Structures are given as structure tokens and as C-alpha cells.
Amino acid sequence: MGTRRTRRQARGFSLVEMAVVTLLIGIFLTMGLAAFRATQESQAVSQTINKQNAIKDALIGYLRRNGRLPCADIDFAAPDGIENRSTAGSPTTPCATTPSNARFGIVPYATLGLARDAAVDGWGNFFSYQVSNAFPPDTFTPPTNPPGNYNPTPNAPNRDWTLALNLRSGNMGELTVNDRDAAGTVFAAATSVVAVIVSHGPNGFGAYTISGTRNSLPGGVDELENTNGDTTYVRRTATTDDAATGGAFDDRVMFLTADDLLGPLFKDGSVKPPAARISDTFQLIENAIARYALVHPNGYYTPDCSSTVNPPTTSNRCRMLPYADLYYGNGAQNPGVWAAEVPYADLGLGQYDIWDPWGRPILYSVNTTSLTTSGIGSTGPAGANLAYTLTSFGPDRNPGGGDDFSVTVTVTDLRNSLTGVLP
């Protein structure tokens, strides 16, 4: 009897042990699965960040080589990684307008020289990409002389990064990236952003897929903001709480400012920084005005250009400065206007030759106190007198404010450039 009872007790103890072991195995498996999932998630995050950085580097390299950024790939049903422009394959044409304006779409990986996998985030969806390519309304009221209206506000391409013609070292972007504070209040984390590269995170809501479909749009307003292609994006702390202000959020948004894109180009000399660029622009205009004066004589005057000589006693004649262009945008001078836009067409220049690095036309102001309409002679007006001034409105793009740049040209400066042709 005693022996059989001991055996039954042993068998019962073994069953308990087995139950405990099974329970422990389950716990370990659960812990291991959680750790495995955490590792996978960490790897996905790392892959996403690394790929965003690689795309950023590719965009900087593309800008360095081409003087512009690519439009987005908007072939959503059959994504090929090629940017879409209004004329396919023509980089001098604007971004395509059908079915959207191609500022929002898929990273144009092929155009950037990347493999397709480089444009796919750690959760298997395409990165979304948006680039500044708009001409926002200007509120510029330029100084004019005489006072009066000017024809339409000049387009300021300082926010269009998709055409090489518009690249300037003082350009800015049109995008805003918002965040939320601890109370859930929205505030701007970054303004004047040039481009964004968006991963729609683990949930993938709103992302385009490699199969040519789009995932369901998110329910939270903040994630939805990152899918609609307007000029506002959100980058904030991740949460799975649908009840949080702005909704659940797991997007990863990288934004690129003008400094991010142009800083490396300033450093390697591919693009001149604004101060150097404005100096070049001033010099170009000065040379053009001197050439204009060289070939535009007035009547026959005395050497100081104070009175006419009749009959003429010399073939040399006083030289004239051009009038200004009253911001009509055609580059033609307007008689009687001595302070407005540089008359670029009459000077043999292009429209953007006389724009500063911040996308504003240079102000050209002639000093009519010392320079009458008779022009410049060999002895008059006085050489130290101011002839004209060129002014850039600086980074704030408005007259005054302490950030303007200007250069003054004296009568002596002009006379030195006209040696041999003055009376």
C-alpha cells in the first residue's frame, strides 16, 4: 500500500511540475515575442531615419548638379520614381498640374538616382514628398518717383525650388511644420520650409504603396494634415491614444530648410552666399548702366553739360543715364521716373539679372540734384556728387528695417568708365 501511494504522489507531483514548466514557457515565449516585436520596431524606425537622411543627401546633390529640386512622382497607380512635370522630361517646365500640382506625391527616387527600396520606409510604404513650387501673393509696395500706382505686383519666385531659373541664395520655402505643446495647442515648429519627407509610420495611414494603391486615410487631424498636400505639416510626439488632441500619431516627418539645402553648397562653392551674390548683381548692373551711357549721347553741350553749343564745335557729346522702370515688369524705362526698378531690357539684361538673392527687384535711384537731363561731361557735374544708388531690400524683402544693402556710384565713377567719349 505504501509503495503504491508514493508512486501516485510522484505521478501527481510530475503533473504539477509539467504545468509550472508549461506556464513558464508561455511566459518566456510572450516575453520573447514582445522583445522580438520591440526589436523589429526599433529596426523599422532606424531604417526609416537612415533612408530619410539618404534622401536628404540625394536632394542636396541633385540641387548642386541641377540648380533645382525635383517635382514629386504623382504616378500613384504605377509609381516609377520619375518626377512629373507639365512637359514630361523637360526640367524647364513647371511641375505637372494633373492630377495635382506635383508638389505632393512620392519621392522621385529614380530622378534622384536612388533605388526604389530607398524610397520605402521601415514599414514597407513609400515616403511622401513635397517641395515648394508656388508663387505666393506679394504685399510689396515699392517706392516710386513720381508717386503713383505700378502694374501688377511682380512675381517673386523666391519660393519656387523646382526651376533652375528661380534659384537664388536667399530663397525660402512655402511650407510650415507645426507641433503641439503639452496642452495640445498648435504652434509653428518651423516656417519657410522648402521640402518635407514623410513616413506615415507603423499604421501607414495615407501612405502610397508599392502596388499602386493608397492606404486608408487617418482619422486623426494631425496625421490627416500630412496627407492632403497643402502647405502645412505636423511633427509631434507619437501616441497611440485616439483621444489625444489631434488624434493618434505615429508619422515621422523630416523637413528641410533653405539652410539645410544651401548650406553645403555655400561651403563647397557651388552657390555663392547672399552677400557675395548681391555684390555680383550690383557690379553687373553698374557695368550695364556704364555701357548704356557710353552709347546714348545727348545734344552738344559744354564740357560741364550745363548749356548747349550751337553750332556744335565738337563731336563729343554729354552722356545720359537711363530712366527707371516703374515696376511694370517689361524692363523698359519710363521717362520722368528716376527711382524705381532697373530698366533691365533697355540695359541688355534679363529680368532676373536685376533681382536680389531674396527675390526682389533692385531699386535704382538717380540723383537728379546733381544729374540733370543734360547728362555727364568731362568737367561737370562735380565728380564727387552722387550719380545713382542701387538698393536691395535684404532678407526681410521690404524697404528699411536695417537689413538693406546698397551701393552708391559717383559722377567720378561714371566719368572714369567713359574716358575718351566725353566733351
Residue pairs with C-beta under 8 A, 6 or more apart in sequence:
41 202
43 122
44 121
44 122
44 123
44 202
45 122
45 252
46 122
47 121
47 122
48 121
48 122
48 123
48 199
48 252
49 252
51 118
51 119
51 120
51 121
51 122
51 127
52 127
52 197
52 199
52 252
52 254
53 254
54 114
54 118
55 107
55 112
55 114
55 118
55 119
55 127
55 129
55 197
55 254
56 197
56 254
56 256
56 260
58 112
58 113
58 114
58 118
59 69
59 70
59 112
59 195
59 256
59 261
60 260
60 261
60 264
60 265
62 68
62 69
62 70
62 111
62 112
62 113
63 69
63 161
63 167
63 261
63 262
63 265
64 264
64 265
64 268
64 270
66 91
66 164
67 164
67 167
68 91
68 161
68 162
68 163
68 164
68 166
68 167
69 131
69 161
69 162
69 194
69 195
69 261
70 83
70 108
70 111
70 112
70 131
70 162
71 83
71 84
71 85
71 95
71 96
71 102
71 103
71 105
71 108
71 131
71 133
71 162
72 83
72 84
72 95
72 102
72 103
72 104
72 105
72 106
72 107
72 108
72 129
72 130
72 131
73 79
73 80
73 81
73 82
73 83
73 84
73 105
73 106
73 107
73 108
73 109
73 110
73 111
73 129
74 84
74 96
74 99
74 100
74 102
74 104
74 105
74 106
75 82
75 84
76 105
76 106
76 208
76 212
76 214
77 212
78 212
79 106
79 126
79 208
79 210
79 212
80 110
81 106
81 107
81 108
81 109
81 110
81 111
81 112
81 114
81 116
81 119
82 108
82 110
82 111
83 95
83 102
83 108
83 111
84 95
84 96
84 102
84 105
85 91
85 93
85 94
85 95
85 96
85 102
86 93
86 94
86 95
86 96
86 97
87 93
91 163
91 164
92 163
92 164
92 165
94 133
94 162
94 163
95 101
95 102
95 103
95 133
95 162
96 102
100 229
101 133
101 134
101 229
102 133
103 130
103 131
103 132
103 133
103 134
103 229
104 128
104 129
104 130
104 228
104 229
105 128
105 129
105 130
105 208
106 119
106 126
106 127
106 128
106 129
106 208
107 114
107 119
107 126
107 127
107 128
107 129
107 197
108 129
109 115
109 116
109 118
109 119
110 116
116 210
119 126
119 127
120 126
120 127
120 210
121 127
121 199
121 200
121 207
121 252
122 199
123 199
123 200
123 201
123 202
123 204
124 204
124 209
124 210
125 199
125 200
125 204
125 207
125 208
125 209
125 210
125 215
126 207
126 208
126 209
126 210
127 197
127 198
127 199
128 196
128 197
128 198
128 200
128 206
128 207
128 208
128 226
128 227
129 195
129 196
129 197
129 198
130 175
130 195
130 196
130 198
130 229
130 233
131 161
131 162
131 194
131 195
132 159
132 160
132 161
132 173
132 174
132 175
132 193
132 194
132 195
133 159
133 160
133 161
133 162
133 163
134 159
134 160
134 174
134 231
135 155
135 156
135 157
135 159
135 160
136 156
136 159
136 174
137 153
138 153
138 154
138 155
138 156
139 153
140 153
140 154
140 156
140 360
140 397
140 398
142 150
142 327
142 340
142 341
142 361
142 363
142 399
143 339
143 340
143 363
143 399
144 150
144 326
144 327
144 337
144 339
144 340
145 324
145 337
145 338
145 339
145 340
145 365
146 336
146 337
148 326
150 326
150 327
150 328
150 340
151 326
151 327
151 328
151 329
152 329
154 327
154 329
154 361
156 359
156 360
156 397
157 163
157 165
157 166
157 168
157 352
157 359
158 166
158 168
158 170
158 171
158 172
158 358
158 359
158 397
159 171
159 172
159 173
159 174
159 359
160 166
161 167
161 171
161 173
161 194
161 195
161 261
165 352
166 352
167 271
168 277
168 355
168 356
168 357
168 358
168 359
169 262
169 266
169 271
169 272
169 273
169 274
169 277
169 357
170 274
170 277
170 356
170 357
170 358
170 359
170 395
171 194
171 258
171 262
171 357
171 358
171 359
172 192
172 194
172 258
173 192
173 193
173 194
173 195
173 257
173 258
174 192
174 193
174 231
175 192
175 193
175 194
175 195
175 196
175 231
175 232
175 233
175 255
176 188
176 190
176 191
176 193
176 231
176 232
176 233
177 188
177 189
177 190
177 191
177 193
177 196
177 232
177 233
177 234
177 235
177 253
177 255
178 186
178 187
178 188
178 189
178 225
178 232
178 233
178 234
178 235
178 236
179 186
179 187
179 188
179 189
179 234
179 235
179 236
180 186
180 187
180 222
180 234
180 236
180 237
180 245
180 246
181 187
184 244
184 245
184 246
189 235
190 255
190 257
192 257
192 258
193 233
193 255
193 256
193 257
194 256
194 257
194 258
194 260
194 261
195 255
195 256
195 261
196 233
196 253
196 254
196 255
196 256
197 253
197 254
197 255
197 256
198 226
198 233
198 251
198 252
198 253
198 254
199 207
199 251
199 252
199 253
200 206
200 207
200 215
200 218
200 223
200 226
200 227
200 250
200 251
201 238
201 250
201 251
201 252
202 250
203 218
203 248
203 250
204 215
205 215
205 216
205 217
205 218
205 219
205 223
205 227
206 214
206 215
206 216
206 217
206 218
206 223
206 224
206 226
206 227
207 214
207 215
208 214
208 215
209 215
217 224
217 227
218 224
218 227
218 247
218 248
219 242
219 247
219 248
220 242
220 244
220 246
220 247
220 248
220 249
221 246
221 247
222 234
222 236
222 246
222 247
222 249
222 251
223 234
223 247
223 248
223 249
223 250
223 251
224 247
225 232
225 233
225 234
226 233
226 234
226 251
226 253
233 253
233 255
234 246
234 249
234 251
234 253
235 251
235 252
235 253
235 255
236 246
236 249
237 249
238 249
238 250
239 248
239 249
239 250
240 248
240 250
241 248
242 248
262 271
265 271
266 272
266 273
272 280
274 357
274 358
274 395
275 405
277 356
277 357
278 356
278 357
278 392
278 405
281 353
281 354
281 355
281 356
281 357
281 362
281 392
282 362
282 390
282 407
284 349
284 353
285 342
285 347
285 349
285 353
285 354
285 362
285 364
285 390
286 390
286 407
286 409
286 413
288 347
288 348
288 349
289 321
289 322
289 347
289 388
289 409
289 414
290 414
290 417
290 418
291 347
291 348
292 320
292 321
292 322
292 346
292 347
293 319
293 320
293 321
293 375
293 376
293 414
293 417
293 418
294 319
294 417
294 418
294 421
296 319
296 320
296 322
297 317
297 318
297 319
297 320
297 375
297 421
298 305
298 317
298 318
298 319
298 320
298 373
298 374
298 375
299 308
299 317
299 318
299 374
300 308
300 309
300 310
300 312
300 313
300 314
300 317
300 423
301 307
301 308
301 309
301 317
301 318
301 374
301 375
301 377
301 423
302 308
302 309
302 377
302 423
303 377
303 378
303 379
303 380
303 422
303 423
304 377
304 379
304 380
304 381
305 318
305 372
305 374
305 375
305 376
305 377
305 380
305 381
305 423
306 374
306 380
314 423
316 378
316 421
316 422
316 423
317 423
318 374
318 375
318 376
318 377
318 422
318 423
319 375
319 376
319 414
319 418
319 421
319 422
320 373
320 375
320 376
321 366
321 371
321 375
321 376
321 387
321 388
321 414
322 333
322 343
322 346
322 347
323 333
323 334
323 335
323 336
323 337
323 338
323 343
323 366
324 333
324 334
324 337
324 338
324 339
324 340
324 341
324 342
324 343
324 364
324 365
324 366
325 331
325 332
325 333
325 334
325 337
325 340
325 341
325 342
325 343
325 344
325 346
326 334
326 337
326 340
326 341
327 340
327 341
327 361
328 334
329 351
330 345
331 341
331 343
331 344
331 345
331 346
331 347
331 349
331 351
332 343
332 345
332 346
333 343
333 346
334 340
338 365
338 366
338 368
339 363
339 364
339 365
339 366
340 363
340 364
341 354
341 361
341 362
341 363
341 364
342 349
342 354
342 361
342 362
342 364
342 390
343 364
344 350
344 351
344 353
344 354
354 361
354 362
355 361
355 362
356 362
356 392
356 393
356 394
356 405
357 392
358 392
358 393
358 394
358 395
358 397
359 397
360 392
360 393
360 397
362 390
362 391
362 392
363 389
363 390
363 391
363 392
363 393
363 399
364 388
364 389
364 390
365 388
365 389
365 390
365 391
366 387
366 388
367 385
367 386
367 387
367 388
367 389
369 385
370 381
370 382
370 385
370 386
370 387
370 411
371 381
371 385
371 387
371 388
371 411
372 381
376 387
376 411
376 414
376 415
376 418
376 422
377 422
377 423
378 415
378 422
378 423
381 411
382 411
383 410
383 411
383 412
383 415
384 410
384 411
384 412
385 410
385 411
386 408
386 409
386 410
386 411
387 409
387 410
387 411
387 413
387 414
388 408
388 409
389 406
389 407
389 408
389 409
390 406
390 407
390 409
391 399
391 404
391 405
391 406
392 404
392 405
392 406
393 399
393 403
393 404
394 401
394 403
394 404
394 405
395 403
396 403
415 422
